[in-house]
Amino acid sequence: MEKIETDVVIVGAGPVGLFTVFELGQLGIKSCVVDCLEEIGGQCIALYPEKPIYDIPAYPEIKAEDLILKLKNQIKPFKPNFLLNQKVEKISKDNNFFIVTTSKKNLINTKCIIIAAGNGSFGPNKPPLKNIEKFENKSIFYHIKNKSMFKNKIIAIAGGGDSAVDWALELSSITKKIFFIHRRKKLRAAPSNVEKLYKLVGEKLELIIPFQLDSINGKNGIIDELILKDLEGSEKKIEIDYFLPFFGLSSELGPIKEWELQMEKNILKVDQSTCKTSTDGIYAIGDICTYPGKLKLILTGFSEAAIASHNCFNRVFPNKVLHFEYSTTKGVTGLK
Ligand code: FAD
């Protein structure tokens, strides 16, 4: 257990939480970032590190993992204090301060809290296969960090949504063969991509539709074969190297629901002009916040990071006056 003093606790180290370290730092405000994942980067790293993003201003194309790397470099001068692998569980008030308790029992004394918690702590929906955990991260992956490992391999992809179809399209150029499994005839993914997928059917891509997953054979975490059944119960066995089930994610808001903040459909309601939640001193930005017209985009989250940070200033420094300055005027200040 550690006792930490800071000006602002940022809940979530996704792209928006990371940029908040910069915005606060530029105003001379110290922050501490907590994330339940073991790596920084939020959805960008956990879900689509190798996918190119096309709508980050001034980057015609940037891979999600590169965006996170650039944010990490941008906030370096502010020596960010990351508490990873731990969830923010409890928030309590002590006069003008908040006490934030993490799942590793760290206690952080802070003047403000900025919640940048995305969809909450998320995890993959796993197929109900016996002993699946023995194969996870060896031959079964729920998200892809390094696509080169599938080069010249035989893989099975299961699911009917965008992730399954997108990854089948993306990996088809490097794999030896892809078995694409879905339990319904119709795929839910974007029609234009489904059309592209059907065009690939042939030697390198086989559709196994409608089939259900039945069981896995293999040992020491290495899959030998995947056993599938059709709706009449007839069995089909496929020999594969890797299995990638994409059945979506379930995100869990978890403790955030207990912080007594006003919510709308499981998202925190904020005042758009300040990003304040219903409790003074607690702000919400990025995917976790909503207001009329909210767009769940990284660029919107960056703007909210600037708004919330400027609004924290008077609470952190009650005796100072905030003079708005461009970064071109003051440079990157760093924290003393
Ligand atoms: P997140 O990235 O979700 O990060 C939130 C972090 O908070 C997570 O790491 C989580 O572990 C942590 N957390 C949650 N609760 C707690 C807690 N109690 N304690 C500690 N930590 C907690 N956006 C675009 O702008 N352009 C795109 O092209 C684009 N493409 C996308 C493609 C895909 C496949 C997906 C899934 C999303 C895409 N997005 C895109 C959306 C974009 O990724 C999100 O808008 C962005 O990640 C939101 O950032 P965030 O920092 O608010 O939240």
Residues whose N, C-alpha, C, O or C-beta is under 5 A from the ligand:
A	BS01	FAD	V11 G12 A13 G14 P15 V16 G17 V34 D35 C36 L37 G41 G42 Q43 C44 L47 Y48 I53 Y54 D55 Q86 K87 V88 A116 A117 G118 N119 G120 S121 I285 G286 D287 I288 K296 L297 I298 L299 G301
